Amino acid sequence: MTNRENDLLDAARCGDESAFSQLIGLHRAALHAHCYRMLGSLQDAEDALQETLLNAWRALPRFEGRSSLKSWLYRIATNACLKAIERRPRRVLPIDYGPAADPHDPLAQPIVESVWLEPYPDASIGLEDGLASPDARYEQREAVELAFMAALQHIPAKQRAVLILRDVLGFSAREVAETLEMTPAAVDAALQRAHKTVDERLPARSQQATLQAVGDERLRELVDGFVDAWERADVNSVVAMLAHDATITMPPRPTWYRGRDAVETFLRSVALAAGIRWRLRPVSANGQLAFGEYRWNETNRHFVAEAVTVLTLADALIADITAFRGPELFAHFGLPELLEP
C-alpha cells in the first residue's frame, strides 16, 4: 500500500469514518464489479457491496495486515456473495431458460421472479488496476461480457468464486484457498472443473477481440446504421445487419427467437410494427455495444424508457440482440426515464 493508504488505514482503525470511506473508495468500483460477476444482478451486487462495507468496518480493528487490504476486502465480498447465492436462484438469459419460440405465436408474459441476468454499465467497472496480475486470464471487460456472465451461472458458487478470483483478479492459489477456506490443491481442482464448463459455453472470440478486429470506424458505422434503421422502423436494414443465426431475447419475457427469418417476423409484427416509434441513445454495457431504447407514449407525449439493449457481434454482423426491459435500469447508465419529442 502507499503511504497515504497506510495513513488512512491507521485512522480508520481508530474509528475515523471519513478515512474509511476514502480508503474504501479506492476499491469500491472493483468490489462492485466483483459482486456483479458473482451474482449477475446490479441490485444484488449493490446489496452485497453494502454488506461487505458494513462487515469490513466492523472487522477493521481486527485486521492485522497478514494479507493485503485488497485481498481482505475481496474475502469479505466473496463470502457475502456466497451467502446471497444460497438464498436465490441463479441468473440466466432466456436462451438458457427455454427453447426458441415460433414468431407467429403470442409473446409469453414476463417472469417477474429474480431469475434474469442484468446488464452492467461499463462506467462502473473497476479498471484502475487493469489486469490484477500477470496470472489473470481474462481482461476486466471480457469478464463482464454477456457470454462470460451467462457461462458463470452454470458452475457451482464456490467454483465461480475460484474462477473469478484466479482468472479475473489474478489471485494466487494460496490466496484463494485462504479466502474460501480450501486447500490450494482443492482450489486447482475446482478451477479445472470451472474451466471445462465455462470454456464449453464461451465463443471462440471474445467481444473485446471482435470489437478490436472490426475497428472504430466500422463500429461507428454499425452503431449509426442500427440507430437510424431502428428509429425509422426499417426492418430490411436491421435484418441486413444480422448474422444468419442471430437471436433476439427480451428478459424478463422468456420468449426469444433464433434465425434471421424468425427475428424479421418478430420485428415486423411486434417491435417495429406500424405506429411504434423509438428513440435510441448509445451507451456501453458489459463491454459491448448497447443502447437505451425509448418508446413513444401517446398519452404523455414523451419517449419513455423501455429497455437497455446490448448487441453481441460476430465479425461485423449482429449475432445477438438482448433487450433488458425495465426503466429502473436506465439510471445506472446515466439515462433519463423520459425524452422530449
N, C-alpha and C positions, 0 to 999 in steps of 0.2 A: 504494500500500500504506500501511497505518497505520504509526505509529512502532513499535508492537510487532512487526508483521510484518517491518519492516526490521531490527530488533534480532535477531529470530530468524534471519533470513536471514544476517546477518553472522556470527552464532555458528555456524550450520550450515555455512557455507563454511569455517570454521576447524576443522571436524571434530566439532562438538558434535551427537551423535546425538539427544539429547533435544530440542534446539532444532529439528532437522529433523523429528522426529516431531510436535512441536507445530505446526510450520509446515504440514506435510502434512495434519494433522488438520483444518485449515480448509477443505481442498479434497477430502478423501478421499471423502466420500459422493457429491459431484457427479462426481468422476472415475469412481467405480464405476458410477454410472448411465450415464455416457457409454460406458463399455466394454460395458455391457449392451445399450445401443442399437445399438452397432456389431456385437455378436456374438450377441445373442438368447439367451444362456445365463448363468445365475448362476455356474456353476463356471468357465466360460471368462472371464467378466468378472472374477472374483476372480484368476484366473491372470494375466490381462493387467494388472490393477491392481498385483499384486506385482511383475511385470516392470517396470512403469512406475516404481514407487517405487525399485527397485534401480538402474535406469538413471539416475533423477533424482539419487540420492545420489552415484553415481559421477561424474556430469557437473556436479554443483553447483559445484565450484571454477571451472569454465569458464563459468558463467552470468554474462554481463556486463550484464544488465539492459536490453538493447536493446529487448526486448519485456517485457510484464508477466510476472510469475511464473506467473500463471494460464495465459496463452497458451503459455508454455514447457512447462508440465506437460501441457496438452492436446495439444501437438505430440508429446511423448514417448508419451502414452497412445494417441493415434490411430495412430502408427506401430507400436506394439506390437499393436494390434488388426488392422491391415492384414496384419501378418506371420502372425497367428493365422488369419485368414481364408484365407490361401494354403494352410494345412495341413489344412483340413477343409471338409466340405460346408456349404451354407447351412442355416439352421434354418427349419423350416416347421411348419405345423399340418396335421393330417390332411386338411383341406379342400383344401390345396394339394398334397397328396401323391397323392391318387387320388380316384375318384368316390365318391359316396354309396353305402352298402350297402343291401341288402334286409334289413329287420329280422328276417325269418324264417330267414336264413342264419346259420351259426355265426360268432362273433366271430373275427377274424383274430388270429394270435399277435402279441405285442408285437415291435416292431422295436427292437433294443437299441442299434443304432448311433446316434451322436450327430447325429441329423438333426432333432430336435424343438425347437421354441421352448419356453422355460421361463417360468414366472410370476415376477414381480418384486415383492417386498414394498414397499408404499408407504413404510414407515418408513425404507427405505434410500435413497429418492430424495433427492438433494441439492437442497433447496429454499431454502437460505439466501439465495440471490441473487434468487429469484423469476425473472422474465424477465431473462436476461443483459443485454439491451439493448433499446431500442425497436425494433430491427431484427428481433428474434426473432419468428418466425411462429407457433410453437407454444408453449403453456404446458408447463411441465415434466411435469405428469401426463398431458397429452394425448400427449406424446411417448414414453410407455411403454404406451399403450393397446394391446391386442392387435391391433387392426386396423392401427394405425400400425406396430407392430413387424413384423407379417407382411408389410406392404407394403414395408418397408425391405429385406426379404430378396430382393426381386425386382429390385433395382438393383445394378449392379456396386459393388464395395467402395469404390472411390475416389469414385464419385457419392454413395454412402451417407455417407461421411465429409464430403463437401462439404455435403450437405443438413443433416446434424446440426450441423456447426459453424456454418453460416449461419443456419438456420431455428430451431434449438433453443437454441443458445448465443448467437446474435446476433453472431458474429464478422464482421468486415468482409471483403470480397473480398480485400483485400490481406493480412490476417492469415491467411486460409485458404490463399492462394497461397503464403505463406511456409511454412506448416505442411506443405503437401503438395508443395512444390517444383513449383508450377504457375504460370502467368501469371494475373493477375486475369481476363483475357478467357476463359481456359480454365475458370476457376472458374465464371464466369457461365454458360458454355455447359453445363458439367456440371450445374449447379443446375437449369437449364431442362429438361434431359433427365430429371433425377431427379423434378422436379415432375410432369412428364407421366405417368410411370409410377405414382408414389405417389398422385397425385390420382385416377387412374382406379380405384384399389383402395380408397380411403377412403369411408366412408359420408358422406352429406350432413351429418350432425351428429355431432360427437364425443361420447364418453361423458360428458365433463365437462359439455357443454351439455345433454345428456339428463338427467343426474342433477340438474342445477340446475333444469331445467324441471319434472321430476317433483316435486321438493320433499322436504324432510326427512321430513315426516310420512308421506307416501305411501311413501317409501323404507323407513321403519321398518316400515310395514305389510307391504310386499313381503318384506323380509328375514324378519320374524317368520312370515309366512304360508308362505314357502318352507321354512324350517327345520321348522315344525310339520308341514307336509304330507309332507316327505321322511322325517322321523323316524317318522311314523305310516304310511309307505308308502301314502299316499293318492294314488294315481295320478291320479284325476279332478281333485283340487285342483291338483296340479302342472301337468297338461295345461291347465287353465283359465288358468294364468298365462303360457302360451306364445303367442308370435306364430304366425300361420298357417304360415309357412315356417321355423320355428325349427329349429336344428341342435343336435346333441349330439356332441361329439368327446371322445376319451379317450386322448390320447398317453401312453405310447408305442404303443398299439394304433392301427393305421392305419384301423380301422373307424370310420365315422361315419354319421350318419343325418340326413336333411333332411325337414322337414314334420311337422306336429303328429301325424298318424296314425302315421308311422314311429317317431317318438320315443315315443309312447304304447305301441306294440307292444314296443319295446325295454324300456321301464320295467316293463311288466307281466311280461315273460318273464325279465328279467335283473336290472336294477339294483334294482327294488323288488318282486321276486318274493316269494312267501310264504316266510317263515322268515328273510329277510335283515333285519337290524336295523342302524340307523345312528344316529350322533350327529354333529351339526354344530356347529362353532364359527366364528362370523363373524370374518373378517379383511378386509383390503383389499389387493388386488393389482392392479398395472397401472392404478391409478387407477379401479378398478371394484369392484363388489360381489364378495365372494369368501367362501369357507368352507373350513375344514379339515374333511374328511369322515373319520369313523371308523366302521369296520365291526366288528360283534360277532364275536369269535373264541371259539368254544365251548371250545376246548382250554385256553386260558389265562384264560378268563373275564374278558376285558377287551375294550373297544373299541380297535381297532388302527388306526393311521394308514393311510389308503388313498389319498386324493387331495386336492390343493388345487384346488378348483373355482371358476372365475371365470365370472360372469354378464355377458353383454352385453345391454343393454336397448334396445328400440325403443319409445319413449314409456314407458308403464308396464307393458309386456309384456316377457317374456324372449325375446330373439332368438337367443341362443347360450348353451349350457352347455358350457364347456370344462373337463373334469376331467383335470388333470395328475396322473397316477398316479405315486406314489413317496413312501414315507415319508421319504426323505432330504431332501425339500423342506420338511418341517414345521419343522425347526429354524430355517430362515431367517425364518419367520413367528412365531417365539417360541412355537410349539405343541409340546406333548409328543407322544411317539410312542404313548402309551397313555392311555386314560381309564378311570377306575374305573366299574364298572357302576352 
